[in-house]
Amino acid sequence: MVTYALIAANVLVFFYQLSLGEGLLPFVERYAVVPARLLGGGFPPARELVTPVTAMFLHAGWLHMLGNMLYLYIFGDNVEDTLGHGGYLAFYLACGVASFAVQVSFQPASAVPNLGASGAIAGVLGGYFIRFPRARIVTLLPLLVIFTLVEIPAVVFLGLWFLFQFLSGAASLGRASATAGGVAWWAHIGGFVAGAVIMMAIGGRGRGRRFPA
């Protein structure tokens, strides 16, 4: 399945990053999206045009990578079942590129590398939001000093996720960088919206299901 292949690719690239030692920073700067380099000086060279794709497979640390892969594992296979293997891969890459495009539009002069699968996975969440709004997401919920499992409709779970991203992105607008706190909020927003729009264009909704989160 494409979802598992994407997870494997992200994990393998991450371990390759860990093996680079002092070469990690040049590697990241070469293959991540750097807005000022992508947009500056007229038409960018070919190697810059591919960075919105290569950047999707880079991660800044263990939590960044594991958190992204968890979301992809939970939601990806159901969207893949809807779109088919080839369609799903194209959908995933398109959402990732769209997410970087939105992020870059909010920080066009930034020299900070943008990287991670978050935007593409946000697109998967957006597609899931449209396709399976009545699915039940089994979520670990903290209640004071204990944790309990509750079932939350996907439309609520993902709607709250998107609201948090939007409010965080809006709060970052008054700061020097739209990647405040190291999180590219607008990439998440752009990816989610792209995924939802593409799925709406395809049309139809699936039946409710139950998945852990």
N, C-alpha and C positions, 0 to 999 in steps of 0.2 A: 504494500500500500504506500501511496505517496506520503501520507502523514508520517509514517514510520521512517521512510527514507529521508524526509526533511529533518526529523529529530536526529537521526543518525548523522546526517551531514553537519548539523549544528554542533553536535557533541564532538565529532572528529575534528572540526575546525577549531573548536575551543581548546581541545587538548594539544593541537598543533600550536596554537597561540601560547599555551603554557610552556611549550618546549623551546620557545624562541629566546628566552632570557632577555638580554639587552636589545635584541633585534625586534622585540615586540612593538615598541613605540613606532619605529619606522614602518613596520608592517601594517599597523592600524592606520597610521596617517596615509598610507598609500591606498588602502582598500576601503576606508570609511568615506562617508560623504562629508566633505568640507565645503560649506556653502560659499565662502569667499573664493575658493579655488574653482568651484563648479560654475559660478556665475560671473566671476571677474574676467576682464580682458577679452571680451567678445565671445565667439563660439568656443566652447571648451574642447580640449583634445579628446580623442576617442577613449583614452584610458580613464578620463573623468566621467564620461557618460555611462560607463559600466558600474561605477561605484554604488548607485542606488540598488543594484542587485548584489554585488559582493558584500556590501555593508550589512545586508540582512543575515549573513551567516557569522558575523562577528559579535562577541559579547565582552562586556567590561568586567565580569567576575562570575563567581559561582552562583550567587543568588540571582543575578541577572539571567544567566543561562538556564538554571533549573526552573525558575519561575516561569519563564517563557515556554519551556518545553512541557511543563505541567499543563498549562492552558492549551497548548497545541494538542497534547495527548487527549485531553478531555473533550475538546470541541471539534478537533480537526477531522476525525474519521467520519462523523455524521455529515459534515459539509461535503467531504469527498464523495460519500455515497450519493449525495444529491447531484453533484456536478460531473461525476466520472473522474477517472484518474488524470487524463490530460486537461480537462476543463478545470479541475481543482488546482493543478499546478499553475496554470495560466492565471487563475483567480488569485492565488496566493502571491505570485510575483507581481501582478498588477496592483494589488492592495499595498504591497510593500513599497513599490515605486511611488504610488500616490501618497503614501504616508510621509516619505522623505520630501516629496515636492511641497506638501503643506508645511512641514517643519522648516524647510529652507526659505519658504516665502515669509516666515515670521522672523528669520534671522539671516538675511541675505549676505551680510557683511561678516558673519562669524567665521573665525578660523578654528573653531572647536570641532573635532571629528564627531559625526553622528553615526551611530552603529547600533545594531541589534535587530532581532526578529520581531520586536514588539509591535511595530506598525503593521507588518504582514499578518501577525496573529490577531491583532485588533480587527483586521479585515475579516478574518475567520469568525470572530465573535459577532461582527456586524451581520455577516451572512446567516449565522446561526440565529441571531435575534429575529431576523425576518422569516427564516424558514421554519424554526421550531419555537415559536413564542410560548407555547403551552407546555413545553418540556419541563420536567421537574429536576432541578439541580440540587443534589444532596450536599449540603454545606455544613461544615464544622463551625458552629456558632459559639463564641465565648459568652457565658452567663456568670458574671462575678468570678468565682474561683473555679468553676467547672466548665466543661465544654459539652455541648450537645449537638446531635445531628438533626437538622431540619431540612425539609424539602421546600425550595423556593422556586416559583415559576421563572423560567428563563427570561421572560420579558421584564420581570422585576430585578432579578440578579444582574442581568446585563444592562438594564436601564440605569440602575444605581451605579454600576461600574462606569458607564459613559458619563453620567452626571458628575461623578468625582473627577474624571479626566478633564471635563469641560471647565469645571470650577477651578481646578488647579491650573489649567492653561490660561484662563482669564486672569487669575491672580498673578501669573508670571509676566503678563504683558507690560507691567510697569517697571520691570527689572531690566538689568542690562542684557540678559540673555533669556530667550524663551525656553532654554533647557535648565531652568532654575532647579537647583538641587540634584543635577545630573539626570533628570528625567525629561525626555522630549515629549511633553504632554500633547503638543499639536500633531506630532506624528501619530500618536495613539488615536486622537480624534479623527485625523484625516484617513487613517486606515479603516477605522470602524465605519465611517460614513461611506467610504468607497465600497466596502464589502456589502453594506446594506443596500446601496444604490444598485450595484451589480446584481445582487440577488433579487431585488424588486423588478429589475429589468427582465430577469429570467422568468419571474412570476411563480405563483403557487406557494403553498405552505404545507409543511409536513405535519404528521401527527405528533402529539405530545409523547415525550419519552422521559426516562429517568436516568440521570447521570450524576456521579460524585463530583464535587468541586472542592 
